[in-house]
């Protein structure tokens, strides 16, 4: 059976940051793999919920208008009721979440779609603007070795929400090598499900394989040298 990919997109912010560009390229790549893609568009420029279908009747977009209160990730109970009307649970489903914090949304998705797979993509991190990219400062806050000031308390709050999200989803995709290093180092390495960790493990295996290949080549050169000396 064909894989069905569902992509969460917050329309307003995606038009201003790199998530929009990422989603356009991602959608194109999925189409090349002959995979059905449905965009779950939130804060769309519409007044009421709408469904856009393709040429053959397939659902291409589920459009959600802005919610009266809070971000769309805070209205998971409402969202799930609409999703259940149009999306059945299946092991062929892949849900891609791109906006955070979203731990409540992910938790409700896992409960209502136990057979489906959830993937969270890290585009940016909530602590970067407050810490100005200072990783050491970030670690001190998380490790609670530094008095938590009001202006940095949000860093700790965001960290807790991020970690809960990573624990709930099936995979975490890290787009930046810098982000992956941050998220597998202390104190964040307890996140077991991480694409970044997977990539580094894969690189380690590749390194071991390359070392084995190099060893074989060295042995061959050594044998050839010995033969030359023997017959020289």
C-alpha positions as CSV (number, residue, x, y, z in Angstrom):
1,X,0.0,0.0,0.0
2,X,1.2,3.5,-0.8
3,X,2.6,5.6,2.0
4,X,0.5,8.6,3.0
5,X,2.4,11.6,4.3
6,X,0.7,14.3,6.3
7,X,2.7,17.5,6.9
8,X,1.9,20.1,9.7
9,X,2.3,23.6,8.5
10,X,1.6,26.9,10.2
11,X,1.0,29.2,7.2
12,X,1.9,32.6,8.7
13,X,5.3,31.8,10.1
14,X,6.2,29.5,7.2
15,X,6.0,32.4,4.9
16,X,8.6,34.3,6.9
17,X,11.2,31.6,7.9
18,X,13.0,28.7,6.4
19,X,10.2,26.2,7.2
20,X,8.2,27.3,4.2
21,X,11.2,26.7,1.9
22,X,11.9,23.3,3.5
23,X,8.3,22.2,3.1
24,X,8.2,23.1,-0.6
25,X,11.3,21.1,-1.2
26,X,10.1,18.3,1.0
27,X,6.7,18.2,-0.8
28,X,8.6,18.0,-4.2
29,X,10.8,15.2,-3.0
30,X,7.9,13.1,-1.7
31,X,6.1,13.5,-5.0
32,X,9.1,12.1,-6.8
33,X,8.9,9.1,-4.6
34,X,5.3,8.6,-5.8
35,X,4.0,9.2,-2.3
36,X,0.7,10.9,-1.5
37,X,1.1,14.1,0.5
38,X,-1.5,16.0,2.4
39,X,-0.7,19.4,3.9
40,X,-2.4,20.2,7.3
41,X,-2.4,23.9,7.0
42,X,-3.1,26.0,10.1
43,X,-3.8,29.8,10.4
44,X,-4.8,29.6,6.7
45,X,-6.4,32.8,5.2
46,X,-9.9,31.4,5.4
47,X,-12.9,31.9,7.7
48,X,-13.9,28.2,8.3
49,X,-12.4,24.8,7.9
50,X,-12.0,23.6,4.3
51,X,-10.8,20.6,2.3
52,X,-8.9,20.8,-1.0
53,X,-9.0,17.7,-3.2
54,X,-6.9,16.8,-6.2
55,X,-7.9,15.7,-9.7
56,X,-8.7,12.2,-8.6
57,X,-10.5,13.2,-5.4
58,X,-7.6,12.6,-3.1
59,X,-7.2,15.1,-0.2
60,X,-4.3,17.5,-0.8
61,X,-5.0,20.0,2.0
62,X,-6.9,20.3,5.2
63,X,-7.2,24.0,5.9
64,X,-7.7,25.3,9.4
65,X,-8.6,29.0,10.0
66,X,-6.9,30.9,12.9
67,X,-8.1,29.7,16.3
68,X,-9.8,32.2,18.6
69,X,-7.4,31.5,21.5
70,X,-3.8,30.4,21.5
71,X,-1.5,28.9,18.9
72,X,-2.7,26.0,16.8
73,X,-0.5,23.6,18.8
74,X,-2.5,24.6,21.9
75,X,-5.8,23.5,20.3
76,X,-5.0,19.8,19.8
77,X,-8.3,18.5,21.2
78,X,-10.1,20.5,18.4
79,X,-7.7,19.6,15.7
80,X,-7.9,15.8,16.4
81,X,-11.7,15.8,15.9
82,X,-11.3,17.1,12.4
83,X,-8.4,14.8,11.5
84,X,-10.3,11.8,12.7
85,X,-13.1,12.7,10.1
86,X,-10.7,12.5,7.2
87,X,-7.7,10.4,8.2
88,X,-7.9,6.8,9.4
89,X,-5.1,5.3,11.5
90,X,-2.7,3.1,9.5
91,X,0.8,1.9,9.6
92,X,1.3,3.5,6.2
93,X,0.7,7.0,7.7
94,X,3.6,9.3,8.3
95,X,2.9,12.6,10.2
96,X,5.6,15.2,10.0
97,X,5.5,17.9,12.7
98,X,7.5,21.1,12.1
99,X,6.5,23.6,14.8
100,X,7.2,23.7,18.5
101,X,6.5,23.6,21.3
102,X,4.0,20.9,20.4
103,X,4.2,18.3,23.1
104,X,0.4,18.3,23.7
105,X,-0.4,18.0,20.1
106,X,2.1,15.1,19.7
107,X,0.7,13.3,22.8
108,X,-2.9,13.5,21.5
109,X,-1.8,12.4,18.0
110,X,0.0,9.3,19.5
111,X,-3.1,8.4,21.5
112,X,-5.5,8.7,18.5
113,X,-3.1,7.3,15.8
114,X,-1.2,4.5,17.5
115,X,-0.4,2.7,14.2
116,X,0.8,5.8,12.5
117,X,4.4,7.1,12.7
118,X,5.2,10.6,14.0
119,X,8.3,12.5,12.9
120,X,9.4,15.8,14.4
121,X,11.8,18.1,12.5
122,X,14.0,20.5,14.4
123,X,14.2,23.7,12.4
124,X,15.4,25.9,15.3
125,X,15.5,25.8,19.1
126,X,13.6,27.9,21.5
127,X,16.6,28.8,23.6
128,X,18.8,30.3,21.0
129,X,17.5,33.9,20.9
130,X,17.6,34.2,24.7
131,X,21.1,32.7,25.1
132,X,22.3,34.3,21.9
133,X,23.6,30.9,20.7
134,X,25.8,30.4,23.8
135,X,25.7,26.6,24.3
136,X,27.6,26.7,27.6
137,X,25.0,29.2,29.1
138,X,22.3,26.9,27.9
139,X,23.8,23.8,29.6
140,X,24.3,25.7,32.9
141,X,20.6,26.7,32.8
142,X,19.4,23.1,32.1
143,X,21.8,21.6,34.7
144,X,20.5,24.2,37.2
145,X,24.0,25.1,38.2
146,X,23.0,28.7,37.7
147,X,20.3,30.7,39.4
148,X,17.3,30.7,37.1
149,X,16.4,34.3,36.3
150,X,13.0,35.3,35.1
151,X,14.3,36.2,31.6
152,X,15.9,32.7,31.2
153,X,13.2,30.6,32.9
154,X,11.6,30.2,29.5
155,X,14.7,28.3,28.3
156,X,14.2,25.7,31.0
157,X,10.4,25.5,30.2
158,X,11.1,25.1,26.5
159,X,13.7,22.4,27.2
160,X,11.2,20.4,29.2
161,X,8.6,20.6,26.4
162,X,11.2,19.8,23.7
163,X,12.4,16.7,25.6
164,X,8.8,15.5,26.1
165,X,8.2,15.9,22.3
166,X,11.4,13.9,21.4
167,X,10.3,11.1,23.7
168,X,6.9,10.8,22.2
169,X,7.6,10.9,18.5
170,X,9.1,7.9,16.5
171,X,11.9,9.9,14.9
172,X,13.5,13.3,15.2
173,X,15.1,14.9,12.1
174,X,17.8,17.3,12.8
175,X,18.6,19.6,9.9
176,X,21.8,21.1,11.3
177,X,24.9,19.4,12.4
178,X,25.3,22.1,15.1
179,X,21.9,21.3,16.5
180,X,22.6,17.6,16.5
181,X,25.8,18.1,18.5
182,X,23.9,20.2,21.0
183,X,21.2,17.7,21.4
184,X,23.3,14.6,22.0
185,X,25.7,16.4,24.4
186,X,25.1,16.8,28.1
187,X,22.6,17.4,29.4
188,X,20.4,16.5,26.5
189,X,21.8,13.1,25.4
190,X,19.1,11.2,27.3
191,X,16.9,11.7,24.2
192,X,16.9,8.1,22.9
193,X,15.0,8.8,19.6
194,X,17.1,11.2,17.6
195,X,17.9,11.4,14.0
196,X,21.0,13.2,14.9
197,X,22.2,10.3,17.1
198,X,21.2,7.9,14.4
199,X,23.3,9.8,11.8
200,X,26.3,9.9,14.1
201,X,26.0,6.2,14.8
202,X,25.8,5.6,11.1
203,X,28.8,7.7,10.5
204,X,30.7,5.7,13.2
205,X,29.8,2.5,11.3
206,X,30.9,4.1,8.1
207,X,34.2,5.1,9.8
208,X,34.7,1.6,11.1
209,X,34.0,0.2,7.6
210,X,36.4,2.6,6.0
211,X,39.1,1.7,8.6
212,X,38.6,-2.0,7.7
213,X,38.9,-1.2,4.0
214,X,42.1,0.8,4.7
215,X,43.5,-2.0,6.7
216,X,42.9,-4.5,3.8
217,X,44.5,-2.0,1.4
218,X,47.5,-1.6,3.7
219,X,47.8,-5.4,4.0
220,X,47.7,-5.8,0.2
221,X,50.4,-3.1,-0.2
222,X,52.5,-4.8,2.4
223,X,52.1,-8.2,0.6
224,X,53.0,-6.6,-2.7
225,X,56.0,-4.9,-1.2
226,X,57.2,-8.2,0.3
227,X,56.7,-9.9,-3.1
228,X,58.7,-7.2,-4.8
229,X,61.5,-7.6,-2.3
230,X,61.4,-11.3,-2.6
231,X,61.6,-11.4,-6.4
232,X,63.7,-8.3,-6.7
